[in-house]
Amino acid sequence: MSTTAILDRLVAFDTVSHKSNLDLVAYVEDLLSAAGARLTRLPSPCGQKAALYAEIGPEVAGGLLLSAHTDVVPTEGQSWSKPPFALQAEGDKLFGRGTTDMKGFVASALALAQRVQHLPLARPLAIVLSYDEEIGCVGLQEIGAELAPLLKAPALCVVGEPTEMQVAIGHKGKTAYQAVFHGEAGHSALAPHFRNALHGAADFLTALRDLQDSLAQSGPFDASYGVPYTTVHAGTLSGGTALNIVPDRAVMRFEIRNLAQQDMAALSAALEALAFTFAGGTQPAQMELVQTNTYPGLDVDPGAAWVRTTAEAAGCGVTKVAFGTEAGLLSAMGHNTLVCGPGSMEGQGHKADEYIHASQLAACDRFLDRLVAQHCRP
């Protein structure tokens, strides 16, 4: 099957992160089994999702590992002019949820598996497909301990997030937090007599903005990024039940996206000290701070020989990307990892009427063929 034909099948599976991906996994298992792959399904703790590890070729060290996620972001609240889970072609554009992020790369990797099944391979081609990447690289972290011993020390791991086929050697890490603020309920006519949880949250938000300003001024800095410093971002704030009731609870969710050079131990200590101040030293505390998720960034030496040969295969230079990926997790396992895939995250990622250019898929197919020649062929 062609890459486009496989993409048509993949887009038809509604694998939004809060839904199961098991039907897609079963389809991929059938396709890869027919290509002679050795398969290992890695179920999620809840049993409603699974990751998949596939390997073609000899069971030896080295070779090529291609990594991707199967989940996509929701379409609710977006204005689509086309059915999101049915691939539609208009000229060079292929429309559908996940075409860019990142079922286009998955389709290219699966098409590659079909092409190499009849080739003599000296080292393996491996593919790992995860779940729940879109909610904070959760899936790969859940199955990481089971996946690690399956990997055959690949010479190169490519995470195929959309980079317009540029070779990305870096992205920031991310740590997510939830802050819960406690106040005292009361009639709003007597508001000054009660502690307002939303006021506490607002004051803490101001402190986070001050922390962000400090990071923007003092660094560290990396000019390779559009925002060249570590960022602090508050994404949601909620609280209160009625206008005439002083709110006794408020919840804020915020994140830190850090450069590799950032001293995260020091930054975390500063954040904890700030939270302690707002907690008020009382029981029960006026504020509680909980880390809800974290994943590492990616920071690769641009002078490494394997980076140079990969850039040559892609026909481009190197870059860094603003968004997080699973590459940091795979790199932390000790593998030579970078990010390169078809489509534009800035142009199409998470948007209505998401599409990918067929020419980008063709470029990805050529790139993967060259990587197989470099890392898997005799």
Secondary structure, DSSP 8 states (H G I E B T S, - for coil): --HHHHHHHHHTS--BTTS--HHHHHHHHHHHHHTT-EEEEEE-TTSS-EEEEEEES-SSS--EEEEEE--B---TTS--SS-TTS-EEETTEEESTTIIIIIHHHHHHHHHHHHHTTS--SS-EEEEEES--TTTSHHHHHHHHHHGGG----SEEEE---BTT-EE-EE-EEEEEEEEEE----BGGGGGGS--HHHHHHHHHHHHHHHHHHHHHH----TTSSS-S-EEEEEEEEE-S-TTB--SEEEEEEEEEE-TTS-HHHHHHHHHHHHHHHHTT-SS-SEEEEEEEEE--EE--TT-HHHHHHHHHHTS-EE--SS--THHHHHHTT--EEE--SSBHHHHTT-TT-EEEHHHHHHHHHHHHHHHHHHT--
